[in-house]
Amino acid sequence: VQVPVVLTAQPVGRTLNAGSPLSLSVTATGTGPLTYQWYKDTVAISGATAATYSVASAALEHWGSYTVKVTNAQGAVTSAAANVLISAAPSLTLQPASTSLKVGVAGVLTAKVLNAVAGTYQWKKGGVNVGPAQTLPAALTVSTLTLSLPAASDLTEGAYTLVLTNPRGSTTSATANVTVSFGPPKFITYKLSASMATAVALRDAPANLTASIASAYNNESLLATVRGAGTLTYKWSYQGVTEKSPTLIPGQTTATLNFASPTVPKGKVVTYILVVSNTLGSATAKFTVGKSIAPPAGSMTVTVQPLPASVPVGSSATLSVTMSGAPVSYTWYRVAASGVLDTVPAPSAPDLVLPAVTSASAGEYFVVATDRAGGSVSSKTATLTVVPAGE
């Protein structure tokens, strides 16, 4: 009587330390002869044709799901799966890849890992942690780990790595370099070389922006950081408080304006205008600089800056500043969207009252206060928005 194959003992899965021997066995009955074929992840293992499958020194390549098919003349029976995990430091099967993103577009870094013992993973940028460490689970199959890169900017750029850790060791990925491509010019930061310890961020500002800076000119440079596609060209101009339109500054063709240059005009209050262009467009920044004549201790300072205001056309608008010290005069200025700097015809007072605003009243306003010694202090700019009728 021919008896079909019956498996009386299934192969048993296990977790092994790397370098340990691996042995999987099956026990089968039935009319002989019985033949055996072992499979790993459904692929037949060459030469594995006995009731026992053995490996002298297990490595990560032996990680997987094993079955054995036992056959006789009556047919074949396949065993249950025996899952074999190799306890070692986590292993990367897919490294995170370098990528280039367009500014404002989201991206993602992806890695794949084999890990037999629960641990953690940590993304890093330039060696600094990106967020908290996350749990790295033990899993038979490959785990996919991702890092989201939302709304790419210059802050997104850098060298990223992934550090995987479990009780058996640590593995660090290859470096994935992320770069960001810009289109039209975009201002990133500005700073004064001597008097500002850190740069001021301009990333969230519109393409045309105004910044007020109170500083001495001595040994200073105004440093702008700009990004854009291709070759960028730089043109600096200036506009004093009594001038109706900007004048080009010769010889200043980089992102740095050197106040020590004899071609750079200086005054108590000057607006320096930087226009940066490439083949895709241009961006303009206006920096209103107050030249400081080192004031004595306890002299004027701005304690309350003028605040932005939005008023309907035809309504009254008031901008106010509060100064400490002993100011004797106040002069209000307006920077129009075109970049033209005008003196506002108004009484010398800390409050600027505009009784019936029109669309031409919109702009960036600031005030310069002067004391008896000739010292002056400039406020920050405040935006006046005029809302058209019916809106």
C-alpha positions as CSV (number, residue, x, y, z in Angstrom):
1,V,0.0,0.0,0.0
2,Q,1.4,3.4,-1.0
3,V,1.2,5.9,1.9
4,P,1.3,9.6,1.1
5,V,3.7,12.0,2.8
6,V,2.8,13.1,6.3
7,L,4.8,15.7,8.2
8,T,5.1,14.7,11.8
9,A,7.5,17.5,12.9
10,Q,7.6,20.9,11.3
11,P,10.8,23.1,11.0
12,V,11.0,25.6,13.8
13,G,11.9,29.2,13.3
14,R,14.4,31.0,15.6
15,T,16.5,34.1,16.2
16,L,20.2,33.6,16.0
17,N,23.3,35.7,16.7
18,A,25.4,36.4,13.6
19,G,28.0,33.7,13.4
20,S,26.0,31.0,15.1
21,P,25.2,27.7,13.4
22,L,21.7,27.4,11.8
23,S,19.9,24.1,11.6
24,L,16.3,23.5,10.4
25,S,14.8,20.0,10.3
26,V,11.6,18.3,9.2
27,T,10.3,14.8,10.1
28,A,8.2,13.1,7.5
29,T,6.5,9.7,7.0
30,G,5.2,7.9,3.9
31,T,6.1,5.4,1.4
32,G,9.6,6.0,0.2
33,P,11.7,7.1,-1.3
34,L,11.1,10.6,0.1
35,T,12.8,13.6,-1.5
36,Y,13.4,17.0,0.1
37,Q,13.8,20.5,-1.3
38,W,14.3,23.5,1.0
39,Y,13.2,27.0,0.0
40,K,14.1,30.5,1.3
41,D,11.6,33.2,0.6
42,T,9.9,30.8,-1.9
43,V,13.2,30.4,-3.9
44,A,14.7,26.9,-4.0
45,I,18.1,26.6,-2.1
46,S,20.6,24.9,-4.3
47,G,21.9,21.6,-2.8
48,A,19.4,21.7,0.2
49,T,17.8,18.3,-0.5
50,A,18.0,16.5,2.9
51,A,15.6,16.4,5.9
52,T,17.9,18.9,7.6
53,Y,19.2,22.2,6.3
54,S,22.3,23.5,8.0
55,V,24.6,26.5,7.8
56,A,27.8,26.5,9.8
57,S,27.9,30.3,10.4
58,A,24.7,32.3,10.0
59,A,24.8,35.7,8.5
60,L,22.3,38.4,7.4
61,E,22.0,36.7,4.1
62,H,20.4,33.8,5.9
63,W,17.6,35.9,7.3
64,G,14.2,34.9,5.9
65,S,11.3,32.5,5.7
66,Y,12.1,28.9,5.1
67,T,9.9,26.0,4.0
68,V,10.6,22.5,2.8
69,K,8.7,20.4,0.3
70,V,8.7,16.6,0.9
71,T,7.7,14.4,-2.1
72,N,7.0,10.7,-2.8
73,A,5.1,8.9,-5.5
74,Q,1.8,9.9,-3.9
75,G,2.5,13.6,-4.1
76,A,4.2,16.5,-2.3
77,V,3.6,18.3,1.0
78,T,5.1,21.7,1.9
79,S,5.8,22.5,5.5
80,A,4.8,25.6,7.5
81,A,7.1,28.5,7.3
82,A,10.0,28.8,9.7
83,N,11.1,32.4,10.2
84,V,14.8,32.9,10.8
85,L,16.0,36.2,12.1
86,I,19.7,37.1,12.5
87,S,20.5,39.1,15.7
88,A,23.1,41.6,14.6
89,A,23.4,45.3,14.2
90,P,20.7,46.7,11.9
91,S,21.5,46.3,8.2
92,L,20.6,48.8,5.5
93,T,19.2,47.1,2.4
94,L,18.5,50.5,0.7
95,Q,20.6,53.6,1.5
96,P,19.0,57.1,1.5
97,A,19.8,58.8,-1.8
98,S,21.0,62.3,-2.5
99,T,18.3,64.5,-4.0
100,S,17.7,68.0,-5.4
101,L,14.4,69.8,-4.6
102,K,12.8,72.9,-6.1
103,V,12.2,75.6,-3.5
104,G,8.8,75.3,-1.9
105,V,8.4,71.7,-3.0
106,A,8.2,68.8,-0.4
107,G,10.6,65.8,-0.6
108,V,11.3,62.6,1.3
109,L,14.4,60.6,2.2
110,T,13.9,56.8,2.2
111,A,15.9,53.9,3.6
112,K,15.2,50.2,4.1
113,V,16.5,48.1,6.9
114,L,16.6,44.6,8.3
115,N,16.5,44.4,12.1
116,A,16.0,41.4,14.4
117,V,16.1,43.1,17.8
118,A,14.1,46.2,18.8
119,G,16.1,49.4,18.8
120,T,15.9,53.0,17.6
121,Y,16.6,55.1,14.5
122,Q,17.7,58.7,14.3
123,W,17.8,61.0,11.3
124,K,20.6,63.6,11.4
125,K,21.5,66.6,9.3
126,G,25.1,67.7,9.5
127,G,25.5,65.5,12.6
128,V,22.6,67.2,14.4
129,N,19.5,65.3,15.3
130,V,16.4,65.9,13.2
131,G,13.6,65.5,15.7
132,P,13.5,62.8,18.3
133,A,14.7,59.2,17.9
134,Q,12.1,56.7,16.8
135,T,11.4,53.1,17.6
136,L,13.0,50.6,15.2
137,P,10.9,47.4,15.4
138,A,12.1,43.9,15.1
139,A,10.7,42.5,11.9
140,L,11.1,39.5,9.6
141,T,10.7,41.6,6.5
142,V,12.4,44.8,5.4
143,S,11.2,47.9,7.2
144,T,11.0,51.2,5.3
145,L,12.1,54.4,7.1
146,T,11.4,57.9,5.8
147,L,12.1,61.5,6.6
148,S,9.7,64.1,5.2
149,L,11.2,67.3,3.9
150,P,8.3,69.8,3.7
151,A,8.4,73.0,1.6
152,A,12.1,73.0,0.7
153,S,14.1,76.1,1.5
154,D,17.8,76.9,2.0
155,L,17.3,75.5,5.5
156,T,16.5,72.1,4.0
157,E,19.9,71.8,2.4
158,G,22.5,69.7,4.1
159,A,24.1,66.3,4.5
160,Y,21.7,63.8,6.0
161,T,22.4,60.4,7.6
162,L,20.4,57.7,9.3
163,V,21.7,56.1,12.5
164,L,20.3,52.7,13.4
165,T,20.9,51.2,16.8
166,N,19.9,48.0,18.7
167,P,21.6,46.0,21.5
168,R,23.8,44.2,19.0
169,G,25.4,47.4,17.6
170,S,24.9,50.5,15.5
171,T,24.9,51.2,11.8
172,T,25.2,54.6,10.1
173,S,23.9,55.1,6.5
174,A,25.8,56.7,3.7
175,T,25.3,60.5,3.4
176,A,22.4,61.8,1.4
177,N,23.1,65.3,0.2
178,V,20.0,67.5,-0.2
179,T,20.2,70.6,-2.3
180,V,17.5,73.1,-3.2
181,S,17.2,74.8,-6.6
182,F,15.9,78.3,-6.7
183,G,14.2,80.2,-9.6
184,P,13.9,84.0,-9.4
185,P,16.2,85.6,-6.8
186,K,15.1,85.3,-3.2
187,F,16.6,87.1,-0.2
188,I,17.6,84.8,2.6
189,T,19.3,86.9,5.3
190,Y,21.1,90.1,6.0
191,K,23.5,91.4,8.6
192,L,25.9,94.1,9.4
193,S,29.4,92.8,9.6
194,A,30.5,94.4,12.8
195,S,27.5,95.3,14.9
196,M,25.2,92.3,14.3
197,A,26.3,89.0,15.8
198,T,23.8,86.9,13.8
199,A,22.1,87.4,10.5
200,V,18.4,88.5,10.3
201,A,16.2,86.0,8.4
202,L,14.3,87.3,5.4
203,R,13.0,84.0,4.2
204,D,9.4,84.6,4.9
205,A,9.5,88.2,3.5
206,P,8.0,89.1,0.1
207,A,10.3,89.6,-2.9
208,N,10.3,93.4,-2.2
209,L,11.0,94.1,1.4
210,T,12.2,96.9,3.6
211,A,14.4,96.6,6.7
212,S,15.4,99.3,9.1
213,I,18.8,99.2,10.7
214,A,20.3,101.5,13.3
215,S,24.1,101.3,13.1
216,A,27.3,103.1,12.8
217,Y,29.1,103.1,9.4
218,N,32.6,102.7,10.8
219,N,34.2,99.5,9.7
220,E,30.8,98.1,8.6
221,S,29.6,96.2,5.6
222,L,26.0,95.3,4.8
223,L,25.9,91.6,3.9
224,A,22.9,90.2,2.0
225,T,22.4,86.5,1.3
226,V,20.5,85.8,-1.9
227,R,19.7,82.6,-3.7
228,G,18.5,82.2,-7.3
229,A,19.0,80.1,-10.4
230,G,22.0,80.7,-12.7
231,T,24.1,83.9,-12.5
232,L,22.9,86.6,-10.2
233,T,23.6,90.3,-10.9
234,Y,23.7,92.9,-8.1
235,K,23.0,96.6,-8.3
236,W,23.2,98.9,-5.3
237,S,21.7,102.4,-5.2
238,Y,21.1,104.9,-2.4
239,Q,18.5,107.5,-1.5
240,G,18.9,110.2,1.1
241,V,16.0,111.8,3.0
242,T,16.0,114.8,0.7
243,E,16.3,112.9,-2.6
244,K,13.3,112.0,-4.7
245,S,14.8,109.0,-6.5
246,P,17.6,106.4,-6.0
247,T,21.1,106.9,-7.4
248,L,23.2,104.0,-8.6
249,I,26.4,103.4,-6.5
250,P,29.3,102.6,-8.8
251,G,31.6,99.7,-8.2
252,Q,29.2,97.8,-5.8
253,T,28.2,94.7,-7.8
254,T,28.1,91.9,-5.2
255,A,25.8,91.0,-2.3
256,T,28.0,93.0,0.1
257,L,27.9,96.8,0.4
258,N,31.1,98.1,1.9
259,F,30.4,101.4,3.7
260,A,34.2,102.1,3.8
261,S,34.2,102.5,0.0
262,P,34.5,106.2,-1.0
263,T,31.8,105.6,-3.7
264,V,29.2,104.7,-1.0
265,P,27.4,107.9,0.1
266,K,26.6,108.2,3.8
267,G,24.3,110.4,5.8
268,K,22.3,110.4,9.0
269,V,19.5,108.4,7.3
270,V,20.1,106.7,4.0
271,T,18.1,104.0,2.2
272,Y,20.3,101.6,0.4
273,I,18.5,99.6,-2.3
274,L,19.7,96.3,-3.6
275,V,18.2,94.9,-6.8
276,V,19.2,91.3,-7.6
277,S,18.4,89.8,-11.0
278,N,18.7,86.6,-13.0
279,T,17.1,85.4,-16.3
280,L,13.9,84.5,-14.4
281,G,13.2,87.7,-12.5
282,S,14.4,90.1,-9.9
283,A,14.0,90.9,-6.2
284,T,14.5,94.2,-4.4
285,A,15.5,94.9,-0.8
286,K,15.6,98.4,0.8
287,F,17.7,98.9,3.9
288,T,17.2,102.1,5.8
289,V,20.3,102.8,7.8
290,G,20.6,105.4,10.5
291,K,24.1,106.6,10.9
292,S,24.9,106.7,14.6
293,I,26.8,109.6,16.2
294,A,27.7,107.7,19.4
295,P,25.1,109.1,21.8
296,P,25.9,109.7,25.4
297,A,24.6,107.3,28.0
298,G,20.9,107.8,28.7
299,S,20.3,109.5,25.4
300,M,17.5,108.7,22.9
301,T,16.2,105.2,22.2
302,V,13.0,103.9,20.7
303,T,11.0,102.3,23.4
304,V,7.8,101.7,21.4
305,Q,8.0,101.2,17.6
306,P,5.3,102.4,15.2
307,L,2.9,99.6,14.4
308,P,1.5,98.5,11.1
309,A,-2.0,99.8,10.2
310,S,-4.7,98.9,7.7
311,V,-7.4,101.6,7.1
312,P,-10.1,102.2,4.4
313,V,-9.5,104.8,1.8
314,G,-10.7,108.2,3.0
315,S,-10.2,107.3,6.7
316,S,-7.8,108.7,9.2
317,A,-4.6,106.8,10.1
318,T,-2.2,107.4,13.0
319,L,1.3,106.1,13.4
320,S,3.0,106.7,16.7
321,V,6.5,106.2,18.3
322,T,7.7,106.6,21.8
323,M,11.3,107.7,22.5
324,S,13.3,107.9,25.7
325,G,15.8,110.7,26.2
326,A,15.3,114.3,25.0
327,P,14.3,114.5,21.3
328,V,13.6,118.0,20.1
329,S,12.3,117.1,16.6
330,Y,10.7,114.4,14.6
331,T,10.8,113.8,10.9
332,W,8.6,111.2,9.3
333,Y,9.5,109.4,6.1
334,R,7.6,107.1,3.7
335,V,9.1,104.5,1.4
336,A,6.7,103.9,-1.5
337,A,6.4,100.5,-3.3
338,S,8.6,101.9,-6.1
339,G,11.4,102.5,-3.6
340,V,11.1,106.3,-3.6
341,L,11.8,107.8,-0.2
342,D,9.7,110.9,0.7
343,T,9.6,113.2,3.6
344,V,6.1,113.3,5.0
345,P,4.8,116.9,5.3
346,A,3.6,116.8,8.9
347,P,4.2,118.6,12.2
348,S,7.3,117.6,14.2
349,A,5.7,115.1,16.6
350,P,5.9,111.5,17.8
351,D,2.4,110.9,16.3
352,L,1.9,111.1,12.6
353,V,-1.8,111.8,11.7
354,L,-2.9,111.3,8.1
355,P,-6.5,112.7,8.1
356,A,-7.8,111.2,4.8
357,V,-5.7,108.5,3.3
358,T,-5.6,107.7,-0.4
359,S,-4.1,104.8,-2.3
360,A,-0.9,107.0,-2.6
361,S,-0.6,107.1,1.2
362,A,0.3,103.4,1.3
363,G,3.9,102.5,2.1
364,E,6.5,101.9,4.7
365,Y,6.8,104.7,7.3
366,F,9.5,105.5,9.8
367,V,10.5,108.4,11.9
368,V,13.9,110.0,12.7
369,A,14.2,111.8,16.0
370,T,16.9,114.4,16.7
371,D,18.2,115.8,20.0
372,R,19.9,119.1,20.7
373,A,23.4,117.6,20.4
374,G,22.6,116.5,16.8
375,G,22.3,112.9,17.6
376,S,19.5,111.0,15.7
377,V,17.6,107.7,16.2
378,S,15.5,106.0,13.5
379,S,12.5,103.8,14.3
380,K,11.7,100.6,12.5
381,T,9.4,100.8,9.5
382,A,5.6,100.3,9.8
383,T,3.5,99.3,6.9
384,L,0.4,101.4,6.1
385,T,-2.1,99.5,4.0
386,V,-5.0,101.4,2.4
387,V,-8.0,99.3,1.7
388,P,-10.0,100.3,-1.4
389,A,-13.6,101.3,-1.1
390,G,-16.0,98.4,-1.1
391,E,-13.6,95.8,0.2
